[in-house]
Amino acid sequence: MAELTADSTIYDLLQAKPDSTEALFKFGMGCVGCAIARGETIREAAEAHGIPLPELLKALGIKE
């Protein structure tokens, strides 16, 4: 799998780093059960939830 970035999908994130669910929940994101997660990028999800992308990426341990 390619390196995770802000343009990776939530689905790819959860597949590569299942423990990232904890960070997502801390930001109020219920991405684990969300049907949109398959095609939505981390960047798009942050924007949709009003979360600063740099903060989310830092919590997830990935680079932009």
Residue frames as qw, qx, qy, qz and C-alpha x, y, z in Angstrom:
[[0.000, 0.888, 0.460, 0.000, 0.00, 0.00, 0.00],
 [0.353, 0.594, -0.037, 0.721, 1.16, 3.51, -0.76],
 [0.255, -0.087, -0.495, 0.826, 2.03, 5.94, 2.00],
 [0.076, -0.766, -0.634, 0.075, -0.99, 7.50, 3.66],
 [0.184, 0.093, 0.031, 0.978, -1.53, 11.20, 2.97],
 [0.287, 0.321, 0.360, -0.828, -4.34, 13.73, 3.39],
 [0.550, 0.312, -0.351, -0.691, -5.61, 12.54, 0.00],
 [0.159, 0.012, -0.987, -0.007, -5.91, 8.90, 1.08],
 [0.555, -0.425, -0.423, -0.576, -9.45, 7.71, 1.68],
 [0.547, -0.473, 0.440, -0.533, -10.80, 7.13, 5.15],
 [0.985, 0.029, -0.004, -0.168, -11.24, 3.50, 4.10],
 [0.724, 0.447, -0.394, 0.348, -7.55, 3.19, 3.23],
 [0.090, -0.607, 0.498, -0.612, -6.64, 4.84, 6.53],
 [0.763, -0.320, 0.320, -0.462, -8.77, 2.39, 8.51],
 [0.970, 0.193, -0.148, 0.011, -7.35, -0.57, 6.60],
 [0.583, 0.497, -0.422, 0.484, -3.74, 0.49, 7.14],
 [0.124, 0.229, -0.584, 0.769, -4.13, 1.85, 10.67],
 [0.446, -0.521, -0.688, -0.237, -7.16, 0.35, 12.44],
 [0.437, -0.460, -0.487, 0.600, -6.13, 2.09, 15.65],
 [0.096, 0.134, 0.134, 0.977, -6.79, 5.44, 13.96],
 [0.326, -0.611, -0.635, -0.342, -10.46, 5.05, 14.92],
 [0.472, -0.587, -0.431, 0.497, -9.59, 6.41, 18.37],
 [0.233, -0.226, 0.093, 0.941, -8.18, 9.63, 16.90],
 [0.128, -0.333, -0.578, -0.734, -11.16, 10.00, 14.57],
 [0.417, -0.644, -0.641, -0.032, -13.59, 9.60, 17.47],
 [0.406, -0.460, -0.275, 0.740, -11.72, 12.23, 19.49],
 [0.028, -0.106, 0.257, 0.960, -12.50, 14.68, 16.69],
 [0.510, 0.343, 0.424, -0.666, -16.17, 13.64, 16.66],
 [0.475, 0.388, -0.565, -0.552, -15.86, 11.70, 13.43],
 [0.768, -0.035, 0.569, -0.293, -17.88, 8.49, 13.20],
 [0.404, 0.571, -0.556, -0.449, -16.06, 7.39, 10.05],
 [0.220, -0.200, 0.954, -0.024, -15.89, 3.74, 11.03],
 [0.385, 0.390, 0.823, -0.148, -19.55, 3.11, 10.24],
 [0.312, 0.685, 0.026, -0.658, -19.98, 5.77, 7.59],
 [0.780, 0.416, 0.449, 0.130, -20.79, 4.61, 4.06],
 [0.346, 0.933, -0.091, 0.017, -19.07, 7.70, 2.62],
 [0.495, -0.709, 0.467, 0.184, -15.73, 6.65, 4.17],
 [0.826, 0.144, 0.467, 0.283, -14.96, 4.36, 1.23],
 [0.549, 0.586, 0.285, 0.524, -14.51, 7.26, -1.16],
 [0.132, -0.978, -0.029, -0.158, -14.01, 10.31, 1.05],
 [0.607, 0.386, -0.401, 0.566, -10.46, 11.48, 1.60],
 [0.503, -0.434, -0.460, 0.589, -9.05, 12.47, 4.96],
 [0.135, -0.021, 0.068, 0.988, -8.84, 16.04, 3.64],
 [0.341, -0.361, -0.497, -0.712, -12.51, 16.03, 2.58],
 [0.579, -0.507, -0.635, 0.068, -13.62, 14.51, 5.88],
 [0.390, -0.294, -0.320, 0.812, -11.74, 17.15, 7.88],
 [0.067, -0.098, -0.218, -0.969, -13.35, 19.90, 5.80],
 [0.461, -0.416, -0.621, -0.477, -16.83, 18.37, 6.13],
 [0.617, -0.545, -0.530, 0.203, -16.47, 18.17, 9.92],
 [0.064, -0.947, 0.043, -0.313, -14.84, 21.60, 10.32],
 [0.810, -0.498, 0.126, 0.283, -11.60, 20.11, 11.66],
 [0.105, 0.870, -0.427, -0.224, -8.26, 21.79, 10.94],
 [0.907, 0.339, -0.250, -0.009, -6.46, 19.40, 8.62],
 [0.343, 0.576, -0.629, 0.394, -2.99, 19.82, 10.21],
 [0.467, -0.389, 0.573, -0.550, -4.40, 18.89, 13.63],
 [0.934, 0.076, 0.142, -0.319, -6.13, 15.80, 12.29],
 [0.768, 0.492, -0.393, 0.117, -3.08, 14.66, 10.35],
 [0.047, 0.572, -0.667, 0.475, -0.87, 15.09, 13.41],
 [0.677, -0.237, 0.483, -0.502, -3.27, 13.02, 15.51],
 [0.951, 0.247, 0.053, -0.178, -3.29, 10.32, 12.83],
 [0.592, -0.509, 0.510, 0.360, 0.48, 10.40, 12.46],
 [0.671, 0.404, 0.482, 0.393, 0.49, 11.06, 8.72],
 [0.233, -0.331, 0.198, 0.893, 1.94, 13.76, 6.49],
 [0.480, 0.672, 0.203, -0.526, 0.01, 16.03, 4.16]]
